Amino acid sequence: MVDEIIEDPAGRKIGGRRETVTVLMSDLRGFTSISEAMDAEDVVQLLNRFLERMTNIIVGYDGMIDEFIGDAILAVFGVPEKKEDDAARAVACALSMQNVLKELNDEMIAEDCPVLEMGIGINTGSVIVGNIGSEVRTKYGIVGTVINRAARIESNTVGGEVLLGEETYRPVRDFVTVHVP
């Protein structure tokens, strides 16, 4: 993607195109309390350790990380290239993230570090994808209400949960087991 932007002057142009994507939003539960009880250097080390593991999983499922927002991650499936299984890959990615967090927690317990819990919300819908910003600072990213909905879905999770929006559930319903409270 970077090579295309560098080679094509239009690739640096501010603006975007409408696409249907699947958005994954994750957030750690209680991280503010954890960070208040630790030295800043230790918080950064813990956060980077967590983000390293989660980044590897997201990239492994062909997701694009749009933002790290403190201890939250906003990832997108379907950009820069749309695939038929974007929603399925996002769901598989979320489950893998929860499983790897369990492994990380086992390591951290052995090192007397705090245990982390994460909630994940996933939503599918239409966004604008492209270069957003100004001539001084531009970022390739997404804009749309699907992001806000993914964040609202995520905010209703507890640690260890993955919640799906209806538009994400539809294409994966034959492949997932859903527990309705």
Secondary structure as a PSIPRED ss2 file (coil, helix, strand):
# PSIPRED VFORMAT (PSIPRED V4.0)

   1 M C   1.000  0.000  0.000
   2 V H   0.000  1.000  0.000
   3 D H   0.000  1.000  0.000
   4 E H   0.000  1.000  0.000
   5 I H   0.000  1.000  0.000
   6 I H   0.000  1.000  0.000
   7 E H   0.000  1.000  0.000
   8 D C   1.000  0.000  0.000
   9 P H   0.000  1.000  0.000
  10 A H   0.000  1.000  0.000
  11 G H   0.000  1.000  0.000
  12 R H   0.000  1.000  0.000
  13 K C   1.000  0.000  0.000
  14 I C   1.000  0.000  0.000
  15 G E   0.000  0.000  1.000
  16 G E   0.000  0.000  1.000
  17 R E   0.000  0.000  1.000
  18 R E   0.000  0.000  1.000
  19 E E   0.000  0.000  1.000
  20 T E   0.000  0.000  1.000
  21 V E   0.000  0.000  1.000
  22 T E   0.000  0.000  1.000
  23 V E   0.000  0.000  1.000
  24 L E   0.000  0.000  1.000
  25 M E   0.000  0.000  1.000
  26 S E   0.000  0.000  1.000
  27 D E   0.000  0.000  1.000
  28 L E   0.000  0.000  1.000
  29 R E   0.000  0.000  1.000
  30 G C   1.000  0.000  0.000
  31 F H   0.000  1.000  0.000
  32 T H   0.000  1.000  0.000
  33 S H   0.000  1.000  0.000
  34 I H   0.000  1.000  0.000
  35 S H   0.000  1.000  0.000
  36 E H   0.000  1.000  0.000
  37 A C   1.000  0.000  0.000
  38 M C   1.000  0.000  0.000
  39 D C   1.000  0.000  0.000
  40 A H   0.000  1.000  0.000
  41 E H   0.000  1.000  0.000
  42 D H   0.000  1.000  0.000
  43 V H   0.000  1.000  0.000
  44 V H   0.000  1.000  0.000
  45 Q H   0.000  1.000  0.000
  46 L H   0.000  1.000  0.000
  47 L H   0.000  1.000  0.000
  48 N H   0.000  1.000  0.000
  49 R H   0.000  1.000  0.000
  50 F H   0.000  1.000  0.000
  51 L H   0.000  1.000  0.000
  52 E H   0.000  1.000  0.000
  53 R H   0.000  1.000  0.000
  54 M H   0.000  1.000  0.000
  55 T H   0.000  1.000  0.000
  56 N H   0.000  1.000  0.000
  57 I H   0.000  1.000  0.000
  58 I H   0.000  1.000  0.000
  59 V H   0.000  1.000  0.000
  60 G H   0.000  1.000  0.000
  61 Y C   1.000  0.000  0.000
  62 D C   1.000  0.000  0.000
  63 G C   1.000  0.000  0.000
  64 M E   0.000  0.000  1.000
  65 I E   0.000  0.000  1.000
  66 D E   0.000  0.000  1.000
  67 E E   0.000  0.000  1.000
  68 F E   0.000  0.000  1.000
  69 I E   0.000  0.000  1.000
  70 G C   1.000  0.000  0.000
  71 D C   1.000  0.000  0.000
  72 A E   0.000  0.000  1.000
  73 I E   0.000  0.000  1.000
  74 L E   0.000  0.000  1.000
  75 A E   0.000  0.000  1.000
  76 V E   0.000  0.000  1.000
  77 F E   0.000  0.000  1.000
  78 G C   1.000  0.000  0.000
  79 V C   1.000  0.000  0.000
  80 P C   1.000  0.000  0.000
  81 E C   1.000  0.000  0.000
  82 K C   1.000  0.000  0.000
  83 K C   1.000  0.000  0.000
  84 E C   1.000  0.000  0.000
  85 D C   1.000  0.000  0.000
  86 D H   0.000  1.000  0.000
  87 A H   0.000  1.000  0.000
  88 A H   0.000  1.000  0.000
  89 R H   0.000  1.000  0.000
  90 A H   0.000  1.000  0.000
  91 V H   0.000  1.000  0.000
  92 A H   0.000  1.000  0.000
  93 C H   0.000  1.000  0.000
  94 A H   0.000  1.000  0.000
  95 L H   0.000  1.000  0.000
  96 S H   0.000  1.000  0.000
  97 M H   0.000  1.000  0.000
  98 Q H   0.000  1.000  0.000
  99 N H   0.000  1.000  0.000
 100 V H   0.000  1.000  0.000
 101 L H   0.000  1.000  0.000
 102 K H   0.000  1.000  0.000
 103 E H   0.000  1.000  0.000
 104 L H   0.000  1.000  0.000
 105 N H   0.000  1.000  0.000
 106 D H   0.000  1.000  0.000
 107 E H   0.000  1.000  0.000
 108 M H   0.000  1.000  0.000
 109 I H   0.000  1.000  0.000
 110 A H   0.000  1.000  0.000
 111 E C   1.000  0.000  0.000
 112 D C   1.000  0.000  0.000
 113 C C   1.000  0.000  0.000
 114 P C   1.000  0.000  0.000
 115 V C   1.000  0.000  0.000
 116 L C   1.000  0.000  0.000
 117 E E   0.000  0.000  1.000
 118 M E   0.000  0.000  1.000
 119 G E   0.000  0.000  1.000
 120 I E   0.000  0.000  1.000
 121 G E   0.000  0.000  1.000
 122 I E   0.000  0.000  1.000
 123 N E   0.000  0.000  1.000
 124 T E   0.000  0.000  1.000
 125 G E   0.000  0.000  1.000
 126 S E   0.000  0.000  1.000
 127 V E   0.000  0.000  1.000
 128 I E   0.000  0.000  1.000
 129 V E   0.000  0.000  1.000
 130 G E   0.000  0.000  1.000
 131 N E   0.000  0.000  1.000
 132 I E   0.000  0.000  1.000
 133 G E   0.000  0.000  1.000
 134 S C   1.000  0.000  0.000
 135 E C   1.000  0.000  0.000
 136 V C   1.000  0.000  0.000
 137 R C   1.000  0.000  0.000
 138 T E   0.000  0.000  1.000
 139 K E   0.000  0.000  1.000
 140 Y E   0.000  0.000  1.000
 141 G E   0.000  0.000  1.000
 142 I E   0.000  0.000  1.000
 143 V E   0.000  0.000  1.000
 144 G C   1.000  0.000  0.000
 145 T H   0.000  1.000  0.000
 146 V H   0.000  1.000  0.000
 147 I H   0.000  1.000  0.000
 148 N H   0.000  1.000  0.000
 149 R H   0.000  1.000  0.000
 150 A H   0.000  1.000  0.000
 151 A H   0.000  1.000  0.000
 152 R H   0.000  1.000  0.000
 153 I H   0.000  1.000  0.000
 154 E H   0.000  1.000  0.000
 155 S H   0.000  1.000  0.000
 156 N C   1.000  0.000  0.000
 157 T C   1.000  0.000  0.000
 158 V C   1.000  0.000  0.000
 159 G C   1.000  0.000  0.000
 160 G C   1.000  0.000  0.000
 161 E C   1.000  0.000  0.000
 162 V E   0.000  0.000  1.000
 163 L E   0.000  0.000  1.000
 164 L E   0.000  0.000  1.000
 165 G C   1.000  0.000  0.000
 166 E H   0.000  1.000  0.000
 167 E H   0.000  1.000  0.000
 168 T H   0.000  1.000  0.000
 169 Y H   0.000  1.000  0.000
 170 R H   0.000  1.000  0.000
 171 P H   0.000  1.000  0.000
 172 V H   0.000  1.000  0.000
 173 R C   1.000  0.000  0.000
 174 D C   1.000  0.000  0.000
 175 F C   1.000  0.000  0.000
 176 V C   1.000  0.000  0.000
 177 T C   1.000  0.000  0.000
 178 V C   1.000  0.000  0.000
 179 H C   1.000  0.000  0.000
 180 V C   1.000  0.000  0.000
 181 P C   1.000  0.000  0.000
